[in-house]
Every structure is written in C-alpha cells, then in structure tokens.
Amino acid sequence: MCGIVGYIGHRDAYPIVLKGLQRLEYRGYDSAGIALYDGESLKVCKTQGKVQDLKEKFEKTTETSGTIGIGHTRWATHGVPNDVNSHPHYSNSGDLVIIHNGIIENYDALRKELISRGYTFQSDTDTEVLVNLIEEIKKQENIKLGKAVQIALNQTIGAYAIAVFDRNKPDEIVVARLGSPLAIGVGEDEFFIASDASPFIEFTNNAIYLEDGEMAIVRRGRDVKIRKIKNDNLVDPYIQELQLNLEQIEKGGYEHFMLKEIYEQPDAVTDTYRGRMLVEQSLIRMAGVDDNLERFLNADRIIIVACGTSWHAGLVAEYIFEDIARIPVEVEYASEFRYRNPIIGSKDVVIAISQSGETADTMAAIKLAKEKGAFVFGVCNVVGSSISRETHAGAYTHAGPEIGVASTKAFTTQITVLSLIALKLAKAKGAISNSDFQYHLEELDLIPEKIKQALASNEHIKKVAHKYMNAANFLYLGRGFNFPVALEGALKLKEISYIHAEGYPAAEMKHGPIALIDEKMPVVVIATKKGHYEKVVSNIQEIKSRKGKIIAVVTEGDQDVRSMADYVIEVPDTVEALTPLLTTIPLQLLSYHIAVMLGKNVDQPRNLAKSVTVE
C-alpha cells in the first residue's frame, strides 16, 4: 500500500516521478502528490483521486522544472482521503518535505509534545508529525538532516518507508525503511527511489534494496551511504542487477493487467518448474529444499503462514503435502498466528507464502517462528524482497511481475512450487512409488497446455458472466483439493466486482448455507471427476431441488452434471492433486468479466492494496 517515488540527478524530475507513480498505481491508493525543487523554489501539488487527476492539476497550476523530486500515492490510515492529508508534507518552517509509507503508532504522543513546543499541524496524518519531529531535532541539536532523521526514527514506534529532503540542501535525499519496502536505483550521476523497481527500470537495472532498520543518504556525485538506524553502523551497499524488463510491466495489448496475467499462467507455471522438474530423469531439484532436506524430513509438522490468496494456496498445499508426502500440515492466517502465542518447536518447518515478499503480517509471523527456533522457508515472487531475505531458505515462483491487485498467476505458481516440494519430500520419504512420482511429474509438465485449453472457454464464460452479472450474492462450493479453489473463486469475485460471495466445502452446504439458496442464487460448483465426485453430484441435486442456479466446473466430457447444471464450464482432466491449477482458471475469468461488465476498476479495486505492508 502507498507508493514512493523519488529522483535526484541531471534530468527533469517531474516526468520521471509522474510516470513512476503511474507504475505504482497497482499498489492501491486514494490520493497522490509531488514535490519538486529547482534550486530556488519548492513546488508541491497534491490531490485526492488518481495520478491522472494530479497530472492535470499540476500542469494547470504549477511550473514543473527541477532536478530533484519526490512523489507519493497514499492509502489512507490517519486522516480521511483529501487534498490536505495527501503527501508530501512540509515541516512548519517549510524547509523539510517528506513522503511516507507506513504507520507511526506513537504519533499522538509525539504530536502533543510538538504542539507544546509551538508546532502547528494542518493535516490529521502521522506523517506531518514525523517531518516536524525531524525538524525539531535538527534545530535543537544543530545537526545535518541525515542525523536528525536517524534520531527521530529511533524515537518512533511503527513501520515506515520514507524519503525526505531539505530545500536548503538540494543535493541529497534521505531515505529509510522499517517494514515497508524501498529500493534505490543507481544510474550515472543520478539516483532513483521507489517502493519497487518498476518506476526506474527503463533508466537503470542496478538497484540497492534497503534492509529493515536501514537508512541511506542519496547524494549527487557521491556513492550511496547506508547506516543502521539503531546504532549508526555503516553498511556496505549491495548493488543488485535487476531481471525485470519494461515489457513485463506493460499491458501488452490486453485491456487490463488482470486479464494479461490470467493469460500469462501457462508460461508462468512453465517458468516456475523450468530447471527444477526434470521429467526424463524422474527428478526434482530445488536448492532451497535439497540443502535443508533433513530439516524437512525430520519435521514434526509443517506450518504454512500466509494471507489472502496466498493462504488459499497454502490450503491447497495442505491437501497435497498430507496426501502425497504424508506430513502433517497446519495452515494459519499470518495475521492471527502472530498474536495467539502459537506453540512452535525447533522441529517445526514454517513455510511463509507471499506474492510480494513484503506482507507485514507474514513478515511478523516469520520473525516469531525464527525466535521459537523453527526452520522458515519462504515462497515468494519478488527477487530481493524482505521475505526472501528474512527466511532461512526458499523458492521463487518466477511468475513475473503481477500488477493487478487481485492475484491470479501468483496463486497457480505458488501451488506449482508447493506441489514440487511435496513431491520431492514424498520421494525422499518413500511415501510415493516411483511410478506414481513419475506420473505426477508428467501430469505437471502437461499443466501449461491444459491451462491454455481452459482459457479457450473465455467466450463461453463471458456469456455466463453476462447472465449473472447483476446477482447480489454468489455461493462457491468445492470438495477436497478444490475446496480452497472455491474460497479463492469467491474472493476474486468479492475483490473486483464488490458482489458478496462465500466459499464453502460442498458438504457443509446443508449445515447452514442451504438456507440461502433460491432461484436468485447462483451457485458455482467445482465438480471434477476426481475424489468425491458422486458426493458433489448429490450436492448439485440438492441445489437444483431448491431452484438454485448452478454454474458447474467439470471435467471435459462430463455428461452427468451437464444434465443438471444451468451452465457447464469444462476443464481438461488431470491427476487429482493438480486439478486446482485448472479449476481456478474459469473462476478467475468469471470474476473478471462480471467486474468489467459492471464497470469496475479491475486492476485497482477500491480499498485494496497489492502489497499490504502495515497491519
């Protein structure tokens, strides 16, 4: 949530910062602002609304020159979304300007103290408190901006990524992070600052990712200087070469990023198992697992922690690990796990799943698990992210950038990685026969082509979407491996269309939800010819007898369900453990088309952020 962009160098800062903010729109926000400095005058423009609104307002009212600039997209925490609460914020003197992602939890006490010292506040934000705290320390201690920022941050409690500059010293920007991501792009006599690398990828592929508890002074003509906020120790900057390219973060002819990412799933799954799964050799190679195989094999249990869509991928993994590898698994919401004093031992393995690798609750769960002595394995998509650095070992999903707020290819690639781990452990334990192991590898190798076949139902799904776009409620049902897919399908519909939807195990329908079913209730049932097929058919009959509208996702060629359902969407056949990789595809497309038909902002749904870096 929130997006930070900054530039200092020899170019005009405005177009760089503006385009950077547009690249970060996927993070979710309600207002935006930019501050520019040309050596003489400080120009600030901010507004509630979208970056396009900011552009129109800035270019109408303000001159846009200047080679130093910072910009921000805000997701409201303290103070309602409006022009005044938008970032950037000034200090009382007007000399310091700041942008901030995160929450300063002790802002109220700090604010009262500053008011007692004569400071006034224009906004309701914790950010304006922070910039004035920095100014007060700078003034009282007669010190440079960087040192004042360090002292101020040691007096704050909370999470942050900040960028601040002093218009009396316009050759540097001071940045810092704790719990919120921050990257520094390193160019030729120029530097870029951003929440992730997407705003500056066209200018440089060299980046420094600040670690938690680090600050940096970014100054023209000098190397970046990084220090630990707590103890002032110098840190050697590690410049990382980015693998991201510009094409990956553009829409590529698709109307929305979400649709593009749905259609990227065949390649994303292939890229995820490429080099890891050697079908002809009947072998899975994963360095993070291979190097820690004994920890996995000797584990008392595996605990999976995640949030949202990643939690649903974890639920699928629970079925896969227990069924194939015969290892007990518990799946926890990271947000609950961190607060309930969980029982964790040194023989537990904790798998933390996050698309962004920055999810605050999941990060907190990782730290808790490490304190208790557990081995922590990360599954994430973003190279260099906080989770990839905090965990003992891990595996990247290689899905490529996911810009749409509603996760699609993150889900399928997470399941792919977790399936590979489960199969590898099953083989090492002797819990699966050689022939079954080889069969699963061959089936997984066919999944990308089968996803393409599932995508071929797009036009048919569009007709289903048109039929039910005005429904007020949806019910999603699945059993076994596909119960989490029902949860994920309902979540996708809620996220982007704002239609109320619930996912349930099909067998639980008669324990409550059946009371909701009438002729106005569309019920999406995942009814593949695997596992408990006959039981699901019975559930469909119960729905039909109560006049519910049935949208069934079935195995190709199924006739039994077709005779009962109002609409049938076919997916190819595969081994039961891999069916979620196929059944989720029509549910993604259904939610997408309903949202588009309702005129919703598919890529940036209201109130949501791509990377939730605060509680």
C-alpha positions as CSV (number, residue, x, y, z in Angstrom):
1,M,0.0,0.0,0.0
2,C,1.1,3.5,-0.8
3,G,3.8,4.2,-3.4
4,I,7.0,6.2,-3.1
5,V,9.0,7.6,-6.0
6,G,12.0,10.0,-5.9
7,Y,14.6,11.3,-8.3
8,I,17.8,13.3,-8.0
9,G,20.1,13.8,-10.9
10,H,20.7,15.7,-14.1
11,R,17.3,15.1,-15.7
12,D,14.0,16.9,-15.3
13,A,12.5,15.1,-12.3
14,Y,8.8,15.7,-13.0
15,P,8.1,13.2,-15.9
16,I,10.2,10.5,-14.1
17,V,8.3,10.9,-10.8
18,L,4.9,11.1,-12.5
19,K,5.5,8.0,-14.6
20,G,6.8,6.2,-11.5
21,L,3.6,7.0,-9.7
22,Q,1.6,5.6,-12.6
23,R,3.7,2.4,-12.4
24,L,2.9,2.1,-8.7
25,E,-0.9,2.6,-9.1
26,Y,-1.3,-1.2,-8.7
27,R,-0.4,-0.8,-5.0
28,G,-3.7,0.8,-4.2
29,Y,-4.2,4.4,-3.2
30,D,-6.8,7.2,-2.7
31,S,-4.7,10.4,-3.3
32,A,-1.4,11.5,-4.8
33,G,1.2,14.3,-4.7
34,I,4.5,15.5,-6.0
35,A,7.1,17.9,-4.7
36,L,9.8,19.4,-7.0
37,Y,12.7,21.7,-6.2
38,D,14.7,23.7,-8.8
39,G,17.3,25.2,-6.5
40,E,15.2,28.3,-5.8
41,S,11.5,27.4,-5.3
42,L,9.8,24.4,-3.9
43,K,6.7,23.3,-5.8
44,V,4.2,21.0,-4.3
45,C,0.9,19.7,-5.8
46,K,-1.3,17.1,-4.3
47,T,-4.9,15.9,-4.6
48,Q,-7.4,13.3,-3.6
49,G,-8.0,11.0,-6.6
50,K,-5.9,9.3,-9.2
51,V,-2.5,10.2,-10.6
52,Q,-4.2,11.5,-13.8
53,D,-6.0,14.0,-11.6
54,L,-2.7,15.0,-10.1
55,K,-1.1,15.4,-13.5
56,E,-4.0,17.7,-14.7
57,K,-3.9,19.8,-11.6
58,F,-0.1,20.1,-11.5
59,E,0.3,21.1,-15.2
60,K,-2.5,23.6,-14.9
61,T,-1.3,25.4,-11.8
62,T,2.4,24.8,-11.3
63,E,5.6,25.0,-13.2
64,T,7.3,21.6,-13.4
65,S,11.0,22.2,-13.6
66,G,13.5,20.8,-11.1
67,T,16.1,18.0,-11.0
68,I,15.1,16.8,-7.5
69,G,11.6,15.5,-6.8
70,I,9.6,13.1,-4.7
71,G,6.1,11.7,-5.3
72,H,3.6,9.6,-3.4
73,T,0.4,7.6,-3.8
74,R,-1.4,7.5,-0.4
75,W,-3.6,4.8,1.0
76,A,-5.4,6.5,4.0
77,T,-4.6,5.4,7.5
78,H,-4.5,8.5,9.7
79,G,-7.0,11.0,8.3
80,V,-9.6,10.7,5.6
81,P,-8.6,10.9,1.9
82,N,-8.4,14.5,1.0
83,D,-6.0,17.1,-0.5
84,V,-4.7,18.2,2.9
85,N,-3.9,14.7,4.2
86,S,-2.2,13.7,0.9
87,H,1.6,13.6,0.8
88,P,4.1,15.2,0.5
89,H,4.0,17.0,3.9
90,Y,6.1,20.1,4.9
91,S,7.7,20.9,8.2
92,N,6.4,24.1,9.9
93,S,9.4,26.1,8.5
94,G,8.6,24.9,5.0
95,D,12.2,23.7,4.6
96,L,11.7,19.9,5.0
97,V,9.5,17.8,2.7
98,I,8.6,14.2,3.3
99,I,6.7,11.2,1.9
100,H,5.9,8.2,4.0
101,N,4.5,4.7,3.6
102,G,3.5,3.0,6.9
103,I,2.1,3.9,10.3
104,I,3.8,5.8,13.2
105,E,2.0,4.2,16.1
106,N,3.1,6.7,18.8
107,Y,2.3,9.7,16.6
108,D,-0.3,11.1,19.0
109,A,2.2,11.4,21.9
110,L,4.8,12.9,19.6
111,R,2.2,15.4,18.2
112,K,1.2,16.6,21.7
113,E,4.8,17.1,22.6
114,L,5.5,19.1,19.4
115,I,2.3,21.2,20.0
116,S,3.7,22.1,23.5
117,R,6.8,23.3,21.7
118,G,4.8,25.6,19.4
119,Y,4.3,23.4,16.4
120,T,1.0,23.5,14.4
121,F,-0.5,20.9,12.2
122,Q,-2.5,21.3,9.0
123,S,-3.4,17.6,8.5
124,D,-4.6,14.6,10.5
125,T,-1.6,12.5,9.5
126,D,1.1,10.8,11.4
127,T,3.5,11.8,8.6
128,E,3.2,15.5,9.3
129,V,4.2,14.7,12.9
130,L,7.3,12.8,11.7
131,V,8.6,15.6,9.5
132,N,8.2,18.2,12.3
133,L,9.9,15.8,14.8
134,I,12.8,15.7,12.3
135,E,12.8,19.5,12.1
136,E,12.7,20.0,15.8
137,I,15.6,17.6,16.4
138,K,17.6,19.1,13.5
139,K,17.1,22.6,15.0
140,Q,17.7,21.7,18.7
141,E,20.8,19.6,18.1
142,N,22.1,21.8,15.3
143,I,22.8,18.7,13.1
144,K,22.5,17.7,9.5
145,L,19.3,16.2,8.0
146,G,20.6,12.6,7.9
147,K,21.5,12.6,11.6
148,A,18.2,14.2,12.5
149,V,16.2,11.6,10.6
150,Q,18.1,8.8,12.4
151,I,17.5,10.3,15.9
152,A,13.8,10.9,15.0
153,L,13.3,7.3,13.8
154,N,14.8,6.0,17.0
155,Q,12.0,7.8,18.8
156,T,9.2,6.4,16.7
157,I,7.3,3.2,17.0
158,G,5.7,1.6,13.9
159,A,6.5,0.9,10.3
160,Y,7.8,3.2,7.6
161,A,9.5,3.8,4.3
162,I,10.3,7.5,4.0
163,A,12.0,9.9,1.7
164,V,12.8,13.4,2.9
165,F,14.8,16.4,1.6
166,D,15.8,19.8,2.8
167,R,15.4,22.6,0.3
168,N,18.4,24.4,1.9
169,K,20.5,21.4,0.9
170,P,19.1,20.3,-2.5
171,D,21.8,17.9,-3.4
172,E,20.5,15.0,-1.3
173,I,17.5,12.9,-0.3
174,V,17.5,10.9,2.9
175,V,15.6,7.6,2.8
176,A,14.9,4.9,5.4
177,R,12.8,1.8,5.9
178,L,11.4,-0.4,8.6
179,G,8.7,-2.9,7.5
180,S,7.9,-1.2,4.2
181,P,10.0,-1.8,1.0
182,L,12.3,0.7,-0.5
183,A,14.7,0.4,-3.5
184,I,17.4,2.8,-4.7
185,G,18.1,2.8,-8.5
186,V,21.7,3.6,-9.2
187,G,22.4,5.4,-12.5
188,E,25.1,7.6,-14.0
189,D,25.3,10.7,-11.7
190,E,21.6,10.1,-10.8
191,F,19.6,8.1,-8.3
192,F,16.0,6.8,-8.3
193,I,14.0,6.0,-5.2
194,A,10.9,3.8,-5.3
195,S,8.7,1.2,-3.4
196,D,9.8,-1.3,-6.0
197,A,12.0,-1.2,-9.1
198,S,9.2,-0.7,-11.7
199,P,9.4,3.1,-11.7
200,F,13.0,3.2,-12.8
201,I,13.6,0.0,-14.8
202,E,13.9,2.0,-18.1
203,F,16.7,4.1,-16.7
204,T,18.9,1.6,-14.8
205,N,18.9,-2.1,-14.0
206,N,21.1,-1.6,-10.9
207,A,19.3,-1.4,-7.6
208,I,20.1,-1.3,-3.8
209,Y,17.3,-2.8,-1.6
210,L,17.4,-1.3,1.9
211,E,17.1,-3.9,4.6
212,D,14.8,-3.3,7.6
213,G,16.2,-0.8,10.0
214,E,18.5,0.9,7.4
215,M,18.7,4.4,6.2
216,A,20.6,5.9,3.3
217,I,21.8,9.3,2.2
218,V,21.4,9.6,-1.6
219,R,23.6,12.4,-2.9
220,R,24.6,13.5,-6.4
221,G,28.2,12.9,-7.2
222,R,28.7,10.5,-4.2
223,D,28.2,6.9,-3.5
224,V,25.1,5.9,-1.6
225,K,25.9,5.8,2.2
226,I,23.9,3.3,4.2
227,R,23.7,3.2,8.0
228,K,21.9,1.1,10.6
229,I,19.2,3.4,12.2
230,K,19.7,2.0,15.7
231,N,23.4,2.0,16.1
232,D,24.8,4.2,13.3
233,N,27.0,1.3,11.9
234,L,27.9,1.7,8.3
235,V,26.6,-0.9,5.8
236,D,28.3,-1.8,2.5
237,P,25.8,-1.2,-0.2
238,Y,25.0,-4.3,-2.3
239,I,24.0,-3.3,-5.8
240,Q,21.8,-5.9,-7.4
241,E,21.3,-6.4,-11.1
242,L,17.6,-6.4,-11.9
243,Q,16.0,-9.1,-14.0
244,L,12.8,-7.1,-14.6
245,N,12.2,-5.6,-18.1
246,L,9.9,-2.9,-19.3
247,E,7.7,-5.2,-21.4
248,Q,6.8,-7.2,-18.3
249,I,5.2,-4.2,-16.6
250,E,3.2,-3.0,-19.6
251,K,-0.3,-4.4,-20.6
252,G,0.9,-5.9,-23.9
253,G,-2.4,-5.2,-25.8
254,Y,-4.7,-6.5,-23.1
255,E,-7.4,-4.3,-21.7
256,H,-6.4,-4.9,-18.1
257,F,-3.3,-6.2,-16.3
258,M,-5.5,-8.8,-14.6
259,L,-6.6,-10.3,-17.9
260,K,-3.0,-10.3,-19.2
261,E,-1.8,-12.1,-16.1
262,I,-4.6,-14.7,-16.3
263,Y,-3.4,-15.4,-19.9
264,E,0.3,-15.5,-18.7
265,Q,-0.4,-18.5,-16.5
266,P,0.8,-21.2,-18.9
267,D,4.2,-19.5,-19.3
268,A,4.3,-18.6,-15.6
269,V,3.8,-22.2,-14.5
270,T,6.4,-23.4,-17.0
271,D,8.9,-20.8,-15.8
272,T,8.2,-21.9,-12.2
273,Y,9.1,-25.6,-12.8
274,R,11.7,-25.0,-15.5
275,G,15.1,-26.3,-14.4
276,R,13.5,-27.7,-11.2
277,M,11.5,-30.6,-12.6
278,L,13.4,-33.0,-14.9
279,V,10.8,-35.3,-16.2
280,E,13.0,-37.6,-18.3
281,Q,15.3,-38.1,-15.3
282,S,12.4,-38.5,-12.9
283,L,14.0,-35.8,-10.7
284,I,13.1,-32.6,-8.9
285,R,15.9,-30.3,-8.0
286,M,15.3,-27.4,-5.6
287,A,18.3,-25.9,-3.9
288,G,16.4,-24.5,-1.0
289,V,14.9,-27.9,-0.3
290,D,18.0,-30.0,-1.2
291,D,20.2,-28.0,1.1
292,N,17.8,-28.5,4.0
293,L,16.3,-31.9,3.2
294,E,16.9,-33.3,6.7
295,R,15.0,-30.4,8.3
296,F,12.0,-31.2,6.1
297,L,12.2,-35.0,6.5
298,N,12.6,-34.8,10.3
299,A,9.9,-32.1,10.8
300,D,7.2,-32.9,13.4
301,R,4.9,-30.9,11.2
302,I,4.8,-28.1,8.5
303,I,3.0,-24.9,9.4
304,I,2.0,-22.7,6.5
305,V,1.5,-19.0,7.2
306,A,0.0,-16.6,4.6
307,C,-2.7,-14.1,3.9
308,G,-5.4,-13.8,1.3
309,T,-4.9,-15.6,-2.0
310,S,-1.6,-17.0,-0.7
311,W,-3.5,-18.5,2.3
312,H,-5.7,-20.3,-0.2
313,A,-2.6,-21.7,-2.0
314,G,-1.5,-22.9,1.4
315,L,-4.8,-24.7,1.9
316,V,-4.3,-26.5,-1.4
317,A,-0.7,-27.4,-0.3
318,E,-2.1,-28.9,3.0
319,Y,-4.1,-31.4,0.9
320,I,-1.1,-32.1,-1.3
321,F,1.5,-32.5,1.5
322,E,-0.7,-34.7,3.6
323,D,-2.0,-36.8,0.7
324,I,1.3,-37.3,-1.2
325,A,4.1,-36.8,1.4
326,R,2.2,-37.9,4.5
327,I,3.5,-35.0,6.5
328,P,1.0,-33.2,8.9
329,V,0.3,-29.6,7.9
330,E,-1.4,-26.7,9.6
331,V,-2.4,-23.6,7.7
332,E,-2.6,-20.4,9.6
333,Y,-3.6,-16.8,8.8
334,A,-0.4,-14.9,9.4
335,S,-2.4,-12.1,11.0
336,E,-3.8,-14.5,13.6
337,F,-0.7,-16.6,14.0
338,R,1.5,-13.7,15.2
339,Y,-0.9,-12.8,18.0
340,R,-2.1,-16.0,19.5
341,N,1.1,-17.2,21.2
342,P,1.4,-20.3,19.0
343,I,3.2,-23.5,20.1
344,I,6.2,-23.8,17.8
345,G,9.2,-26.1,18.3
346,S,12.6,-26.4,16.8
347,K,11.5,-29.4,14.8
348,D,8.7,-27.5,13.0
349,V,9.1,-26.2,9.5
350,V,7.3,-23.0,8.7
351,I,6.5,-22.2,5.1
352,A,5.7,-18.5,4.6
353,I,3.9,-17.6,1.3
354,S,3.6,-14.1,-0.1
355,Q,3.4,-12.8,-3.7
356,S,5.2,-9.5,-2.9
357,G,7.5,-10.9,-0.3
358,E,6.6,-7.8,1.8
359,T,3.4,-8.7,3.5
360,A,3.6,-7.2,7.0
361,D,1.7,-9.9,8.9
362,T,3.6,-12.7,7.2
363,M,6.9,-11.0,8.0
364,A,5.9,-10.8,11.6
365,A,5.0,-14.5,11.6
366,I,8.4,-15.3,10.2
367,K,10.2,-13.4,12.9
368,L,8.1,-15.1,15.6
369,A,8.8,-18.6,14.1
370,K,12.6,-17.9,14.0
371,E,12.6,-16.7,17.6
372,K,11.0,-20.0,18.6
373,G,13.7,-22.0,16.7
374,A,11.7,-23.2,13.7
375,F,13.2,-23.5,10.3
376,V,11.5,-21.0,8.0
377,F,11.1,-21.5,4.2
378,G,9.8,-18.7,2.0
379,V,7.8,-18.9,-1.2
380,C,7.5,-15.5,-2.9
381,N,7.6,-13.9,-6.3
382,V,9.8,-10.8,-5.9
383,V,13.5,-11.3,-6.0
384,G,15.2,-9.3,-3.2
385,S,12.0,-8.9,-1.2
386,S,12.0,-8.8,2.6
387,I,10.7,-12.4,3.0
388,S,13.4,-13.7,0.6
389,R,16.0,-12.2,2.9
390,E,14.4,-13.0,6.3
391,T,13.8,-16.7,5.7
392,H,16.4,-19.5,6.2
393,A,15.8,-20.7,2.6
394,G,13.1,-20.5,0.0
395,A,11.9,-20.8,-3.6
396,Y,10.8,-18.1,-6.0
397,T,7.7,-18.6,-8.1
398,H,9.1,-16.9,-11.2
399,A,5.6,-15.7,-12.1
400,G,7.0,-12.4,-13.3
401,P,5.6,-9.0,-12.2
402,E,1.9,-9.3,-11.0
403,I,0.5,-5.8,-11.3
404,G,-3.3,-6.5,-10.9
405,V,-4.3,-6.2,-7.3
406,A,-6.3,-9.4,-7.5
407,S,-3.8,-12.2,-7.6
408,T,-4.1,-14.8,-10.4
409,K,-0.8,-16.2,-11.6
410,A,0.6,-15.8,-8.1
411,F,-1.9,-18.4,-7.0
412,T,-1.2,-21.0,-9.7
413,T,2.6,-20.6,-9.4
414,Q,2.6,-20.9,-5.6
415,I,0.6,-24.2,-6.0
416,T,3.2,-25.3,-8.6
417,V,6.2,-24.6,-6.2
418,L,4.4,-26.2,-3.3
419,S,3.5,-29.3,-5.4
420,L,7.1,-29.7,-6.4
421,I,8.2,-29.6,-2.7
422,A,5.6,-32.1,-1.7
423,L,6.5,-34.5,-4.5
424,K,10.2,-34.2,-3.7
425,L,9.6,-34.9,0.0
426,A,7.3,-37.8,-0.8
427,K,10.0,-39.4,-3.0
428,A,12.7,-38.8,-0.3
429,K,10.5,-40.4,2.4
430,G,9.4,-43.3,0.2
431,A,5.8,-42.2,0.6
432,I,5.1,-42.4,-3.1
433,S,6.0,-45.2,-5.6
434,N,8.4,-44.4,-8.4
435,S,5.7,-44.9,-11.0
436,D,3.3,-42.6,-9.2
437,F,6.1,-40.0,-8.8
438,Q,6.8,-40.2,-12.5
439,Y,3.1,-39.9,-13.4
440,H,2.7,-36.8,-11.3
441,L,5.8,-35.2,-13.0
442,E,4.4,-36.0,-16.4
443,E,1.0,-34.6,-15.5
444,L,2.5,-31.4,-14.1
445,D,4.5,-31.0,-17.3
446,L,1.2,-31.0,-19.2
447,I,-0.5,-28.4,-17.0
448,P,0.6,-25.3,-19.0
449,E,-1.0,-26.8,-22.2
450,K,-4.1,-27.7,-20.2
451,I,-4.4,-24.2,-18.8
452,K,-4.4,-23.0,-22.4
453,Q,-7.3,-25.3,-23.1
454,A,-9.1,-24.0,-20.0
455,L,-8.6,-20.4,-21.3
456,A,-10.2,-21.4,-24.6
457,S,-13.6,-21.3,-22.7
458,N,-13.2,-17.5,-22.3
459,E,-16.1,-16.5,-24.7
460,H,-18.4,-19.1,-23.1
461,I,-17.5,-17.8,-19.6
462,K,-18.3,-14.2,-20.8
463,K,-21.8,-15.3,-21.6
464,V,-22.2,-16.9,-18.1
465,A,-20.9,-13.6,-16.6
466,H,-23.5,-11.6,-18.6
467,K,-26.3,-13.8,-17.3
468,Y,-25.4,-13.4,-13.6
469,M,-23.6,-10.0,-13.5
470,N,-26.5,-8.5,-11.5
471,A,-26.7,-11.2,-8.9
472,A,-26.4,-9.8,-5.4
473,N,-24.8,-13.0,-3.9
474,F,-22.8,-16.0,-5.1
475,L,-22.1,-19.3,-3.4
476,Y,-19.0,-21.3,-4.3
477,L,-18.7,-25.0,-3.4
478,G,-15.8,-27.5,-3.7
479,R,-14.6,-30.6,-2.0
480,G,-11.1,-31.9,-1.1
481,F,-8.3,-30.3,-3.2
482,N,-10.9,-27.9,-4.7
483,F,-12.4,-26.6,-1.5
484,P,-9.7,-23.9,-1.4
485,V,-10.4,-23.1,-5.0
486,A,-14.0,-22.3,-4.1
487,L,-12.7,-19.9,-1.4
488,E,-10.3,-18.3,-4.0
489,G,-13.1,-18.0,-6.6
490,A,-15.4,-16.3,-4.1
491,L,-12.5,-14.0,-3.0
492,K,-11.8,-13.0,-6.7
493,L,-15.5,-12.0,-7.2
494,K,-15.6,-10.0,-4.0
495,E,-12.3,-8.2,-4.7
496,I,-13.0,-6.8,-8.1
497,S,-16.8,-6.8,-8.6
498,Y,-17.9,-6.0,-5.0
499,I,-20.5,-8.7,-5.1
500,H,-20.9,-10.7,-1.9
501,A,-19.7,-14.2,-2.3
502,E,-18.9,-17.1,0.0
503,G,-16.8,-20.2,-0.5
504,Y,-17.7,-23.4,1.4
505,P,-16.8,-27.1,1.4
506,A,-19.7,-28.6,-0.5
507,A,-20.5,-31.0,2.3
508,E,-21.0,-28.0,4.7
509,M,-23.8,-26.6,2.5
510,K,-26.5,-28.4,4.4
511,H,-25.1,-27.1,7.7
512,G,-26.3,-23.6,7.0
513,P,-25.8,-22.1,3.5
514,I,-28.5,-24.2,2.0
515,A,-31.0,-21.8,3.7
516,L,-29.8,-19.0,1.3
517,I,-30.5,-21.0,-1.9
518,D,-33.4,-19.9,-4.1
519,E,-34.0,-19.0,-7.7
520,K,-31.9,-15.8,-7.4
521,M,-28.8,-17.5,-6.0
522,P,-26.0,-18.5,-8.5
523,V,-24.0,-21.4,-7.1
524,V,-20.6,-22.2,-8.6
525,V,-19.8,-25.8,-8.0
526,I,-16.4,-27.4,-8.8
527,A,-17.3,-30.9,-9.8
528,T,-14.3,-32.6,-11.5
529,K,-14.5,-36.4,-11.9
530,K,-11.9,-36.9,-9.2
531,G,-12.2,-37.6,-5.5
532,H,-15.7,-37.3,-4.1
533,Y,-17.4,-36.7,-7.4
534,E,-20.6,-38.6,-6.5
535,K,-21.0,-36.6,-3.3
536,V,-20.7,-33.4,-5.3
537,V,-23.3,-34.6,-7.7
538,S,-25.6,-35.2,-4.7
539,N,-25.0,-31.6,-3.6
540,I,-25.9,-30.3,-7.0
541,Q,-29.1,-32.2,-6.9
542,E,-29.9,-30.6,-3.5
543,I,-29.3,-27.1,-5.0
544,K,-31.4,-27.9,-8.1
545,S,-34.3,-29.1,-6.0
546,R,-34.3,-25.6,-4.3
547,K,-34.2,-23.8,-7.7
548,G,-30.7,-22.6,-7.2
549,K,-28.8,-21.6,-10.4
550,I,-25.9,-23.9,-11.0
551,I,-22.7,-23.0,-12.7
552,A,-20.6,-26.2,-12.8
553,V,-16.9,-26.5,-13.5
554,V,-16.5,-30.1,-14.7
555,T,-14.0,-32.4,-16.3
556,E,-14.1,-32.4,-20.1
557,G,-16.7,-34.7,-21.4
558,D,-18.8,-34.9,-18.2
559,Q,-22.5,-35.6,-19.0
560,D,-24.0,-36.3,-15.6
561,V,-23.6,-32.8,-14.2
562,R,-24.3,-31.2,-17.6
563,S,-27.9,-32.6,-17.4
564,M,-28.5,-30.8,-14.1
565,A,-26.5,-27.6,-14.3
566,D,-27.7,-24.3,-15.9
567,Y,-24.2,-23.7,-17.3
568,V,-21.2,-26.0,-17.5
569,I,-17.6,-24.9,-17.9
570,E,-15.2,-27.7,-18.9
571,V,-11.5,-28.1,-17.9
572,P,-9.1,-30.9,-19.0
573,D,-8.6,-34.0,-17.0
574,T,-5.5,-34.3,-14.7
575,V,-4.4,-36.1,-11.5
576,E,-6.5,-35.0,-8.6
577,A,-3.8,-33.1,-6.7
578,L,-3.2,-30.8,-9.7
579,T,-6.9,-30.1,-10.5
580,P,-6.7,-26.7,-8.6
581,L,-4.3,-25.4,-11.3
582,L,-7.1,-25.9,-13.9
583,T,-10.3,-25.3,-12.0
584,T,-9.2,-21.9,-10.8
585,I,-8.9,-20.6,-14.4
586,P,-12.6,-20.3,-15.2
587,L,-13.3,-18.7,-11.8
588,Q,-10.7,-16.0,-12.5
589,L,-12.3,-15.3,-15.9
590,L,-15.8,-15.3,-14.5
591,S,-15.0,-12.7,-11.8
592,Y,-13.0,-10.6,-14.3
593,H,-15.8,-10.4,-16.9
594,I,-18.5,-9.7,-14.3
595,A,-16.4,-6.8,-12.9
596,V,-15.8,-5.4,-16.4
597,M,-19.5,-5.6,-17.3
598,L,-20.3,-3.8,-14.0
599,G,-17.8,-1.0,-14.9
600,K,-15.5,-1.7,-12.0
601,N,-11.8,-0.7,-11.9
602,V,-10.5,-4.3,-12.3
603,D,-6.8,-3.6,-11.7
604,Q,-7.3,-1.2,-8.8
605,P,-10.3,-2.3,-6.8
606,R,-11.5,0.1,-4.1
607,N,-9.9,-0.1,-0.6
608,L,-7.4,-2.7,-1.6
609,A,-3.6,-2.6,-2.0
610,K,-1.3,-5.1,-3.8
611,S,1.2,-5.3,-1.0
612,V,-0.1,-4.8,2.5
613,T,2.9,-3.6,4.4
614,V,1.1,-2.4,7.5
615,E,-1.3,-4.2,9.9
